[in-house]
Amino acid sequence: MAGEVALVTGAGSGIGAASARRLAAEGAAVAVTDLAGASAQRVRDEIVAAGGQAVALALDVADEAAVRDCVARVAAELGPIGVLHNNAAATALSGGGGDAEVLTMSAELWDATMAVNVRGPMLLARAALPAMIAAGRGSIVNTSSGAAAAAEHLRPAYGASKAALESLTRSIAARYGPVGVRCNAVAPGLVLTDTVRGPGRGLRRMRAVFAAHTPSPLGTPDEVARVVAFLASDAARYVNGVVLRVDGGMGAAQPYLADLLGRHAAVENAPTVLS
Ligand SMILES: NC(=O)c1ccc[n+]([C@@H]2O[C@H](COP(=O)([O-])OP(=O)(O)OC[C@H]3O[C@@H](n4cnc5c(N)ncnc54)[C@H](O)[C@@H]3O)[C@@H](O)[C@H]2O)c1
């Protein structure tokens, strides 16, 4: 990644922060952007303290003019963007934030979800593509979710937005792959961010569910970031238009079969089986 310029959205926390740290550790100059400017600044300071190169910018990905200005500013400060990680999502709207079911869905909630999760990545890609096309190389990585491929009962807007993002991923890959710009997505399963780790979220039970269905423990933000860095790099130069699940195998399973066969003892005994 040496000599590369990367822009990461939603990089003030969770997976985006891990991606910014990893891309910087691998040598890229990183634009750490987030709606929460102070969070972006904190991550930028950590990167610089660790010897990396980074700038922090407040950015609402749904704001067309702000996206244009941000990309121009990053190009002026760090150089043309070669890697774009579209990671920001309106996560606060999904888990208990109103995105619960179609029957009670407000049109405003739907529009706000789509604005951040789909319009945002399109605006960022539109702004970053000209320099990538001019250079004849570039890599866009979008953060999707396992929720794009299978319903979760309680996040229809979120799931639909991630499915749309995966479609956008393929459109960009098909159209600009021939001129050297790749576009791929990662689809994380449940990842242990600070929010997911937080009190009252039932971490022990989550671990037990994963133990019952996959050979893997819950993922960490850096485990997703490593895959983002791979897709962003030339090591993945023949990988274009894919959605790569990073979920420890959870999406490969059909959990209902385990349920039918009663193979969920680890879940039932979670308080005693797992620490
Ligand atoms: N954590 C998981 O288990 C998980 C699983 C699957 C997919 N994802 C996806 O991973 C990505 C990162 O999620 P996370 O878990 O790290 O969440 P997070 O809530 O920790 O981080 C999201 C970040 O996006 C920022 N953000 C929100 N709205 C924004 C906007 N309009 N413009 C710019 N930034 C904005 C927030 O300030 C926050 O820093 C998201 O796309 C999410 O859908 C997460």
PDBQT file of the ligand as one rigid body, heavy atoms in Angstrom, charges set to zero:
ROOT
HETATM    1  N1  LIG A 301     -20.665  -4.627  13.398  1.00  0.00    +0.000 N 
HETATM    2  C1  LIG A 301     -21.254  -5.577  12.696  1.00  0.00    +0.000 C 
HETATM    3  O1  LIG A 301     -21.571  -6.645  13.256  1.00  0.00    +0.000 OA
HETATM    4  C2  LIG A 301     -21.532  -5.398  11.206  1.00  0.00    +0.000 A 
HETATM    5  C3  LIG A 301     -22.002  -6.509  10.501  1.00  0.00    +0.000 A 
HETATM    6  C4  LIG A 301     -22.255  -6.384   9.139  1.00  0.00    +0.000 A 
HETATM    7  C5  LIG A 301     -22.030  -5.183   8.497  1.00  0.00    +0.000 A 
HETATM    8  N2  LIG A 301     -21.595  -4.114   9.197  1.00  0.00    +0.000 N 
HETATM    9  C6  LIG A 301     -21.363  -2.868   8.444  1.00  0.00    +0.000 C 
HETATM   10  O2  LIG A 301     -20.064  -2.403   8.733  1.00  0.00    +0.000 OA
HETATM   11  C7  LIG A 301     -20.010  -0.986   8.579  1.00  0.00    +0.000 C 
HETATM   12  C8  LIG A 301     -19.433  -0.371   9.828  1.00  0.00    +0.000 C 
HETATM   13  O3  LIG A 301     -20.264  -0.717  10.902  1.00  0.00    +0.000 OA
HETATM   14  P1  LIG A 301     -19.766  -0.755  12.410  1.00  0.00    +0.000 P 
HETATM   15  O4  LIG A 301     -20.309  -1.970  13.024  1.00  0.00    +0.000 OA
HETATM   16  O5  LIG A 301     -18.313  -0.471  12.460  1.00  0.00    +0.000 OA
HETATM   17  O6  LIG A 301     -20.663   0.432  12.957  1.00  0.00    +0.000 OA
HETATM   18  P2  LIG A 301     -20.373   1.740  13.800  1.00  0.00    +0.000 P 
HETATM   19  O7  LIG A 301     -21.715   2.234  14.176  1.00  0.00    +0.000 OA
HETATM   20  O8  LIG A 301     -19.347   1.448  14.841  1.00  0.00    +0.000 OA
HETATM   21  O9  LIG A 301     -19.697   2.694  12.722  1.00  0.00    +0.000 OA
HETATM   22  C9  LIG A 301     -20.427   3.379  11.758  1.00  0.00    +0.000 C 
HETATM   23  C10 LIG A 301     -19.751   4.722  11.583  1.00  0.00    +0.000 C 
HETATM   24  O10 LIG A 301     -20.402   5.385  10.511  1.00  0.00    +0.000 OA
HETATM   25  C11 LIG A 301     -20.579   6.736  10.890  1.00  0.00    +0.000 C 
HETATM   26  N3  LIG A 301     -21.705   7.318  10.164  1.00  0.00    +0.000 N 
HETATM   27  C12 LIG A 301     -23.035   7.154  10.407  1.00  0.00    +0.000 A 
HETATM   28  N4  LIG A 301     -23.743   7.893   9.535  1.00  0.00    +0.000 NA
HETATM   29  C13 LIG A 301     -22.847   8.520   8.724  1.00  0.00    +0.000 A 
HETATM   30  C14 LIG A 301     -22.952   9.422   7.634  1.00  0.00    +0.000 A 
HETATM   31  N5  LIG A 301     -24.149   9.869   7.214  1.00  0.00    +0.000 N 
HETATM   32  N6  LIG A 301     -21.826   9.856   7.034  1.00  0.00    +0.000 NA
HETATM   33  C15 LIG A 301     -20.619   9.436   7.469  1.00  0.00    +0.000 A 
HETATM   34  N7  LIG A 301     -20.435   8.604   8.501  1.00  0.00    +0.000 NA
HETATM   35  C16 LIG A 301     -21.549   8.149   9.117  1.00  0.00    +0.000 A 
HETATM   36  C17 LIG A 301     -20.815   6.717  12.390  1.00  0.00    +0.000 C 
HETATM   37  O11 LIG A 301     -20.515   7.973  12.975  1.00  0.00    +0.000 OA
HETATM   38  C18 LIG A 301     -19.856   5.609  12.827  1.00  0.00    +0.000 C 
HETATM   39  O12 LIG A 301     -18.578   6.105  13.165  1.00  0.00    +0.000 OA
HETATM   40  C19 LIG A 301     -21.432  -0.556   8.262  1.00  0.00    +0.000 C 
HETATM   41  O13 LIG A 301     -21.574  -0.425   6.860  1.00  0.00    +0.000 OA
HETATM   42  C20 LIG A 301     -22.276  -1.704   8.774  1.00  0.00    +0.000 C 
HETATM   43  O14 LIG A 301     -23.499  -1.779   8.115  1.00  0.00    +0.000 OA
HETATM   44  C21 LIG A 301     -21.330  -4.197  10.535  1.00  0.00    +0.000 A 
ENDROOT
TORSDOF 0
